[in-house]
Amino acid sequence: MSGFEFKCKDIGMNCGFEVKGASSRDEMMQIVSAHAKGAHNMTTIPPDIASKVSSAIKS
């Protein structure tokens, strides 16, 4: 596998979103932030959720 991947369900969300291929953790966080804003109506990602997301990103 190349790059990083993340799935919302890995942090307990009832959501089928998954993304693969980001070249860095920072890029992945940007992608996940955009998804959270559009799909989950989150204007910002709270620190506890950001920590869960970061921990769930696989390389």
PDB file of N, CA, C and O in Angstrom:
ATOM      1  N   MET A   1       0.850  -1.173   0.000  1.00  0.00           N
ATOM      2  CA  MET A   1       0.000   0.000   0.000  1.00  0.00           C
ATOM      3  C   MET A   1       0.895   1.235   0.000  1.00  0.00           C
ATOM      4  O   MET A   1       1.920   1.270   0.681  1.00  0.00           O
ATOM      5  N   SER A   2       0.503   2.241  -0.765  1.00  0.00           N
ATOM      6  CA  SER A   2       1.267   3.477  -0.754  1.00  0.00           C
ATOM      7  C   SER A   2       0.448   4.578  -0.081  1.00  0.00           C
ATOM      8  O   SER A   2      -0.767   4.673  -0.257  1.00  0.00           O
ATOM      9  N   GLY A   3       1.135   5.389   0.679  1.00  0.00           N
ATOM     10  CA  GLY A   3       0.466   6.488   1.347  1.00  0.00           C
ATOM     11  C   GLY A   3      -0.224   6.073   2.632  1.00  0.00           C
ATOM     12  O   GLY A   3       0.050   5.019   3.206  1.00  0.00           O
ATOM     13  N   PHE A   4      -1.123   6.934   3.061  1.00  0.00           N
ATOM     14  CA  PHE A   4      -1.830   6.752   4.315  1.00  0.00           C
ATOM     15  C   PHE A   4      -3.299   6.459   4.044  1.00  0.00           C
ATOM     16  O   PHE A   4      -3.809   6.748   2.962  1.00  0.00           O
ATOM     17  N   GLU A   5      -3.978   5.879   5.040  1.00  0.00           N
ATOM     18  CA  GLU A   5      -5.415   5.633   4.893  1.00  0.00           C
ATOM     19  C   GLU A   5      -6.129   5.896   6.208  1.00  0.00           C
ATOM     20  O   GLU A   5      -5.542   5.827   7.288  1.00  0.00           O
ATOM     21  N   PHE A   6      -7.430   6.202   6.081  1.00  0.00           N
ATOM     22  CA  PHE A   6      -8.273   6.477   7.243  1.00  0.00           C
ATOM     23  C   PHE A   6      -9.700   6.056   6.927  1.00  0.00           C
ATOM     24  O   PHE A   6     -10.162   6.192   5.794  1.00  0.00           O
ATOM     25  N   LYS A   7     -10.394   5.541   7.941  1.00  0.00           N
ATOM     26  CA  LYS A   7     -11.806   5.184   7.841  1.00  0.00           C
ATOM     27  C   LYS A   7     -12.534   5.776   9.045  1.00  0.00           C
ATOM     28  O   LYS A   7     -12.094   5.618  10.184  1.00  0.00           O
ATOM     29  N   CYS A   8     -13.651   6.459   8.787  1.00  0.00           N
ATOM     30  CA  CYS A   8     -14.438   7.030   9.894  1.00  0.00           C
ATOM     31  C   CYS A   8     -14.849   5.946  10.898  1.00  0.00           C
ATOM     32  O   CYS A   8     -14.840   6.177  12.107  1.00  0.00           O
ATOM     33  N   LYS A   9     -15.204   4.776  10.390  1.00  0.00           N
ATOM     34  CA  LYS A   9     -15.666   3.724  11.299  1.00  0.00           C
ATOM     35  C   LYS A   9     -14.583   3.315  12.299  1.00  0.00           C
ATOM     36  O   LYS A   9     -14.899   2.786  13.364  1.00  0.00           O
ATOM     37  N   ASP A  10     -13.302   3.553  11.969  1.00  0.00           N
ATOM     38  CA  ASP A  10     -12.221   3.205  12.891  1.00  0.00           C
ATOM     39  C   ASP A  10     -12.207   4.072  14.148  1.00  0.00           C
ATOM     40  O   ASP A  10     -11.545   3.735  15.130  1.00  0.00           O
ATOM     41  N   ILE A  11     -12.944   5.200  14.119  1.00  0.00           N
ATOM     42  CA  ILE A  11     -13.038   6.026  15.330  1.00  0.00           C
ATOM     43  C   ILE A  11     -14.454   5.993  15.901  1.00  0.00           C
ATOM     44  O   ILE A  11     -14.829   6.842  16.710  1.00  0.00           O
ATOM     45  N   GLY A  12     -15.230   5.006  15.471  1.00  0.00           N
ATOM     46  CA  GLY A  12     -16.553   4.794  16.041  1.00  0.00           C
ATOM     47  C   GLY A  12     -17.679   5.556  15.373  1.00  0.00           C
ATOM     48  O   GLY A  12     -18.793   5.594  15.895  1.00  0.00           O
ATOM     49  N   MET A  13     -17.412   6.161  14.232  1.00  0.00           N
ATOM     50  CA  MET A  13     -18.455   6.901  13.517  1.00  0.00           C
ATOM     51  C   MET A  13     -19.281   5.924  12.680  1.00  0.00           C
ATOM     52  O   MET A  13     -18.749   4.957  12.134  1.00  0.00           O
ATOM     53  N   ASN A  14     -20.570   6.184  12.586  1.00  0.00           N
ATOM     54  CA  ASN A  14     -21.455   5.390  11.734  1.00  0.00           C
ATOM     55  C   ASN A  14     -21.416   6.019  10.341  1.00  0.00           C
ATOM     56  O   ASN A  14     -22.366   6.670   9.908  1.00  0.00           O
ATOM     57  N   CYS A  15     -20.301   5.809   9.655  1.00  0.00           N
ATOM     58  CA  CYS A  15     -20.032   6.483   8.390  1.00  0.00           C
ATOM     59  C   CYS A  15     -19.131   5.591   7.545  1.00  0.00           C
ATOM     60  O   CYS A  15     -18.163   5.024   8.051  1.00  0.00           O
ATOM     61  N   GLY A  16     -19.444   5.469   6.276  1.00  0.00           N
ATOM     62  CA  GLY A  16     -18.672   4.616   5.385  1.00  0.00           C
ATOM     63  C   GLY A  16     -17.496   5.305   4.718  1.00  0.00           C
ATOM     64  O   GLY A  16     -16.850   4.721   3.849  1.00  0.00           O
ATOM     65  N   PHE A  17     -17.207   6.550   5.116  1.00  0.00           N
ATOM     66  CA  PHE A  17     -16.108   7.288   4.491  1.00  0.00           C
ATOM     67  C   PHE A  17     -14.776   6.609   4.744  1.00  0.00           C
ATOM     68  O   PHE A  17     -14.456   6.236   5.872  1.00  0.00           O
ATOM     69  N   GLU A  18     -14.001   6.454   3.674  1.00  0.00           N
ATOM     70  CA  GLU A  18     -12.621   6.014   3.810  1.00  0.00           C
ATOM     71  C   GLU A  18     -11.806   6.651   2.704  1.00  0.00           C
ATOM     72  O   GLU A  18     -12.301   6.881   1.601  1.00  0.00           O
ATOM     73  N   VAL A  19     -10.561   6.930   3.009  1.00  0.00           N
ATOM     74  CA  VAL A  19      -9.670   7.565   2.046  1.00  0.00           C
ATOM     75  C   VAL A  19      -8.319   6.873   2.115  1.00  0.00           C
ATOM     76  O   VAL A  19      -7.832   6.525   3.191  1.00  0.00           O
ATOM     77  N   LYS A  20      -7.724   6.680   0.944  1.00  0.00           N
ATOM     78  CA  LYS A  20      -6.408   6.036   0.855  1.00  0.00           C
ATOM     79  C   LYS A  20      -5.525   6.848  -0.068  1.00  0.00           C
ATOM     80  O   LYS A  20      -6.006   7.510  -0.988  1.00  0.00           O
ATOM     81  N   GLY A  21      -4.230   6.793   0.187  1.00  0.00           N
ATOM     82  CA  GLY A  21      -3.280   7.359  -0.745  1.00  0.00           C
ATOM     83  C   GLY A  21      -2.716   8.723  -0.408  1.00  0.00           C
ATOM     84  O   GLY A  21      -1.875   9.232  -1.150  1.00  0.00           O
ATOM     85  N   ALA A  22      -3.147   9.333   0.680  1.00  0.00           N
ATOM     86  CA  ALA A  22      -2.565  10.626   1.052  1.00  0.00           C
ATOM     87  C   ALA A  22      -1.066  10.441   1.262  1.00  0.00           C
ATOM     88  O   ALA A  22      -0.621   9.397   1.739  1.00  0.00           O
ATOM     89  N   SER A  23      -0.296  11.456   0.904  1.00  0.00           N
ATOM     90  CA  SER A  23       1.163  11.326   0.959  1.00  0.00           C
ATOM     91  C   SER A  23       1.759  11.652   2.327  1.00  0.00           C
ATOM     92  O   SER A  23       2.930  11.364   2.577  1.00  0.00           O
ATOM     93  N   SER A  24       0.953  12.257   3.221  1.00  0.00           N
ATOM     94  CA  SER A  24       1.453  12.597   4.554  1.00  0.00           C
ATOM     95  C   SER A  24       0.294  12.620   5.548  1.00  0.00           C
ATOM     96  O   SER A  24      -0.873  12.658   5.160  1.00  0.00           O
ATOM     97  N   ARG A  25       0.637  12.596   6.829  1.00  0.00           N
ATOM     98  CA  ARG A  25      -0.393  12.704   7.868  1.00  0.00           C
ATOM     99  C   ARG A  25      -1.089  14.064   7.785  1.00  0.00           C
ATOM    100  O   ARG A  25      -2.301  14.159   7.983  1.00  0.00           O
ATOM    101  N   ASP A  26      -0.320  15.112   7.493  1.00  0.00           N
ATOM    102  CA  ASP A  26      -0.910  16.451   7.374  1.00  0.00           C
ATOM    103  C   ASP A  26      -1.924  16.494   6.237  1.00  0.00           C
ATOM    104  O   ASP A  26      -3.010  17.052   6.393  1.00  0.00           O
ATOM    105  N   GLU A  27      -1.572  15.904   5.090  1.00  0.00           N
ATOM    106  CA  GLU A  27      -2.515  15.860   3.975  1.00  0.00           C
ATOM    107  C   GLU A  27      -3.762  15.078   4.367  1.00  0.00           C
ATOM    108  O   GLU A  27      -4.877  15.476   4.029  1.00  0.00           O
ATOM    109  N   MET A  28      -3.582  13.973   5.075  1.00  0.00           N
ATOM    110  CA  MET A  28      -4.725  13.166   5.500  1.00  0.00           C
ATOM    111  C   MET A  28      -5.616  13.964   6.450  1.00  0.00           C
ATOM    112  O   MET A  28      -6.841  13.904   6.336  1.00  0.00           O
ATOM    113  N   MET A  29      -5.030  14.702   7.376  1.00  0.00           N
ATOM    114  CA  MET A  29      -5.824  15.497   8.308  1.00  0.00           C
ATOM    115  C   MET A  29      -6.622  16.571   7.555  1.00  0.00           C
ATOM    116  O   MET A  29      -7.753  16.873   7.935  1.00  0.00           O
ATOM    117  N   GLN A  30      -6.056  17.143   6.507  1.00  0.00           N
ATOM    118  CA  GLN A  30      -6.784  18.125   5.706  1.00  0.00           C
ATOM    119  C   GLN A  30      -7.977  17.485   5.010  1.00  0.00           C
ATOM    120  O   GLN A  30      -9.063  18.063   4.971  1.00  0.00           O
ATOM    121  N   ILE A  31      -7.776  16.291   4.460  1.00  0.00           N
ATOM    122  CA  ILE A  31      -8.854  15.574   3.776  1.00  0.00           C
ATOM    123  C   ILE A  31      -9.957  15.215   4.773  1.00  0.00           C
ATOM    124  O   ILE A  31     -11.140  15.414   4.497  1.00  0.00           O
ATOM    125  N   VAL A  32      -9.565  14.688   5.925  1.00  0.00           N
ATOM    126  CA  VAL A  32     -10.533  14.287   6.949  1.00  0.00           C
ATOM    127  C   VAL A  32     -11.270  15.518   7.488  1.00  0.00           C
ATOM    128  O   VAL A  32     -12.472  15.451   7.744  1.00  0.00           O
ATOM    129  N   SER A  33     -10.569  16.629   7.661  1.00  0.00           N
ATOM    130  CA  SER A  33     -11.213  17.864   8.131  1.00  0.00           C
ATOM    131  C   SER A  33     -12.283  18.325   7.144  1.00  0.00           C
ATOM    132  O   SER A  33     -13.373  18.728   7.550  1.00  0.00           O
ATOM    133  N   ALA A  34     -11.974  18.268   5.853  1.00  0.00           N
ATOM    134  CA  ALA A  34     -12.955  18.670   4.837  1.00  0.00           C
ATOM    135  C   ALA A  34     -14.160  17.736   4.862  1.00  0.00           C
ATOM    136  O   ALA A  34     -15.298  18.185   4.726  1.00  0.00           O
ATOM    137  N   HIS A  35     -13.916  16.441   5.035  1.00  0.00           N
ATOM    138  CA  HIS A  35     -15.010  15.470   5.126  1.00  0.00           C
ATOM    139  C   HIS A  35     -15.861  15.746   6.362  1.00  0.00           C
ATOM    140  O   HIS A  35     -17.090  15.744   6.284  1.00  0.00           O
ATOM    141  N   ALA A  36     -15.215  15.983   7.501  1.00  0.00           N
ATOM    142  CA  ALA A  36     -15.944  16.231   8.751  1.00  0.00           C
ATOM    143  C   ALA A  36     -16.832  17.466   8.623  1.00  0.00           C
ATOM    144  O   ALA A  36     -17.955  17.478   9.127  1.00  0.00           O
ATOM    145  N   LYS A  37     -16.338  18.492   7.958  1.00  0.00           N
ATOM    146  CA  LYS A  37     -17.114  19.714   7.775  1.00  0.00           C
ATOM    147  C   LYS A  37     -18.328  19.458   6.894  1.00  0.00           C
ATOM    148  O   LYS A  37     -19.438  19.872   7.229  1.00  0.00           O
ATOM    149  N   GLY A  38     -18.124  18.779   5.770  1.00  0.00           N
ATOM    150  CA  GLY A  38     -19.210  18.561   4.830  1.00  0.00           C
ATOM    151  C   GLY A  38     -20.202  17.493   5.245  1.00  0.00           C
ATOM    152  O   GLY A  38     -21.409  17.679   5.093  1.00  0.00           O
ATOM    153  N   ALA A  39     -19.719  16.385   5.761  1.00  0.00           N
ATOM    154  CA  ALA A  39     -20.582  15.240   6.055  1.00  0.00           C
ATOM    155  C   ALA A  39     -21.092  15.204   7.488  1.00  0.00           C
ATOM    156  O   ALA A  39     -22.174  14.679   7.751  1.00  0.00           O
ATOM    157  N   HIS A  40     -20.322  15.756   8.411  1.00  0.00           N
ATOM    158  CA  HIS A  40     -20.677  15.653   9.828  1.00  0.00           C
ATOM    159  C   HIS A  40     -20.981  17.021  10.459  1.00  0.00           C
ATOM    160  O   HIS A  40     -21.161  17.122  11.672  1.00  0.00           O
ATOM    161  N   ASN A  41     -21.036  18.066   9.630  1.00  0.00           N
ATOM    162  CA  ASN A  41     -21.353  19.425  10.092  1.00  0.00           C
ATOM    163  C   ASN A  41     -20.445  19.915  11.217  1.00  0.00           C
ATOM    164  O   ASN A  41     -20.892  20.627  12.116  1.00  0.00           O
ATOM    165  N   MET A  42     -19.173  19.533  11.163  1.00  0.00           N
ATOM    166  CA  MET A  42     -18.205  19.964  12.169  1.00  0.00           C
ATOM    167  C   MET A  42     -17.412  21.141  11.591  1.00  0.00           C
ATOM    168  O   MET A  42     -16.648  20.962  10.643  1.00  0.00           O
ATOM    169  N   THR A  43     -17.585  22.334  12.149  1.00  0.00           N
ATOM    170  CA  THR A  43     -16.841  23.484  11.649  1.00  0.00           C
ATOM    171  C   THR A  43     -15.369  23.398  12.047  1.00  0.00           C
ATOM    172  O   THR A  43     -14.491  23.885  11.335  1.00  0.00           O
ATOM    173  N   THR A  44     -15.116  22.774  13.187  1.00  0.00           N
ATOM    174  CA  THR A  44     -13.743  22.491  13.624  1.00  0.00           C
ATOM    175  C   THR A  44     -13.734  21.075  14.189  1.00  0.00           C
ATOM    176  O   THR A  44     -14.770  20.541  14.588  1.00  0.00           O
ATOM    177  N   ILE A  45     -12.557  20.485  14.213  1.00  0.00           N
ATOM    178  CA  ILE A  45     -12.424  19.151  14.812  1.00  0.00           C
ATOM    179  C   ILE A  45     -11.903  19.341  16.229  1.00  0.00           C
ATOM    180  O   ILE A  45     -10.793  19.837  16.420  1.00  0.00           O
ATOM    181  N   PRO A  46     -12.705  18.946  17.236  1.00  0.00           N
ATOM    182  CA  PRO A  46     -12.256  19.082  18.629  1.00  0.00           C
ATOM    183  C   PRO A  46     -10.970  18.277  18.869  1.00  0.00           C
ATOM    184  O   PRO A  46     -10.741  17.267  18.205  1.00  0.00           O
ATOM    185  N   PRO A  47     -10.145  18.716  19.801  1.00  0.00           N
ATOM    186  CA  PRO A  47      -8.869  18.036  20.058  1.00  0.00           C
ATOM    187  C   PRO A  47      -9.006  16.535  20.334  1.00  0.00           C
ATOM    188  O   PRO A  47      -8.161  15.756  19.894  1.00  0.00           O
ATOM    189  N   ASP A  48     -10.053  16.114  21.052  1.00  0.00           N
ATOM    190  CA  ASP A  48     -10.188  14.685  21.345  1.00  0.00           C
ATOM    191  C   ASP A  48     -10.471  13.885  20.070  1.00  0.00           C
ATOM    192  O   ASP A  48      -9.977  12.767  19.921  1.00  0.00           O
ATOM    193  N   ILE A  49     -11.261  14.448  19.154  1.00  0.00           N
ATOM    194  CA  ILE A  49     -11.542  13.769  17.891  1.00  0.00           C
ATOM    195  C   ILE A  49     -10.298  13.786  17.003  1.00  0.00           C
ATOM    196  O   ILE A  49      -9.986  12.789  16.350  1.00  0.00           O
ATOM    197  N   ALA A  50      -9.592  14.908  16.976  1.00  0.00           N
ATOM    198  CA  ALA A  50      -8.362  15.003  16.184  1.00  0.00           C
ATOM    199  C   ALA A  50      -7.356  13.949  16.639  1.00  0.00           C
ATOM    200  O   ALA A  50      -6.666  13.346  15.817  1.00  0.00           O
ATOM    201  N   SER A  51      -7.278  13.734  17.939  1.00  0.00           N
ATOM    202  CA  SER A  51      -6.370  12.719  18.476  1.00  0.00           C
ATOM    203  C   SER A  51      -6.788  11.322  18.023  1.00  0.00           C
ATOM    204  O   SER A  51      -5.943  10.511  17.645  1.00  0.00           O
ATOM    205  N   LYS A  52      -8.100  11.041  18.062  1.00  0.00           N
ATOM    206  CA  LYS A  52      -8.603   9.744  17.601  1.00  0.00           C
ATOM    207  C   LYS A  52      -8.311   9.547  16.111  1.00  0.00           C
ATOM    208  O   LYS A  52      -7.891   8.471  15.685  1.00  0.00           O
ATOM    209  N   VAL A  53      -8.541  10.601  15.331  1.00  0.00           N
ATOM    210  CA  VAL A  53      -8.273  10.527  13.884  1.00  0.00           C
ATOM    211  C   VAL A  53      -6.798  10.243  13.652  1.00  0.00           C
ATOM    212  O   VAL A  53      -6.449   9.349  12.881  1.00  0.00           O
ATOM    213  N   SER A  54      -5.939  10.992  14.308  1.00  0.00           N
ATOM    214  CA  SER A  54      -4.492  10.817  14.135  1.00  0.00           C
ATOM    215  C   SER A  54      -4.059   9.400  14.478  1.00  0.00           C
ATOM    216  O   SER A  54      -3.233   8.809  13.782  1.00  0.00           O
ATOM    217  N   SER A  55      -4.620   8.861  15.555  1.00  0.00           N
ATOM    218  CA  SER A  55      -4.282   7.496  15.968  1.00  0.00           C
ATOM    219  C   SER A  55      -4.791   6.454  14.988  1.00  0.00           C
ATOM    220  O   SER A  55      -4.199   5.383  14.857  1.00  0.00           O
ATOM    221  N   ALA A  56      -5.897   6.762  14.289  1.00  0.00           N
ATOM    222  CA  ALA A  56      -6.510   5.795  13.377  1.00  0.00           C
ATOM    223  C   ALA A  56      -5.912   5.847  11.965  1.00  0.00           C
ATOM    224  O   ALA A  56      -6.197   4.973  11.147  1.00  0.00           O
ATOM    225  N   ILE A  57      -5.094   6.850  11.672  1.00  0.00           N
ATOM    226  CA  ILE A  57      -4.471   6.919  10.351  1.00  0.00           C
ATOM    227  C   ILE A  57      -3.424   5.830  10.262  1.00  0.00           C
ATOM    228  O   ILE A  57      -2.539   5.726  11.110  1.00  0.00           O
ATOM    229  N   LYS A  58      -3.536   5.021   9.225  1.00  0.00           N
ATOM    230  CA  LYS A  58      -2.598   3.915   9.007  1.00  0.00           C
ATOM    231  C   LYS A  58      -1.678   4.255   7.833  1.00  0.00           C
ATOM    232  O   LYS A  58      -2.071   4.943   6.892  1.00  0.00           O
ATOM    233  N   SER A  59      -0.449   3.756   7.915  1.00  0.00           N
ATOM    234  CA  SER A  59       0.473   3.974   6.807  1.00  0.00           C
ATOM    235  C   SER A  59       0.922   2.652   6.228  1.00  0.00           C
ATOM    236  O   SER A  59       1.706   2.627   5.279  1.00  0.00           O
TER     237      SER A  59
END
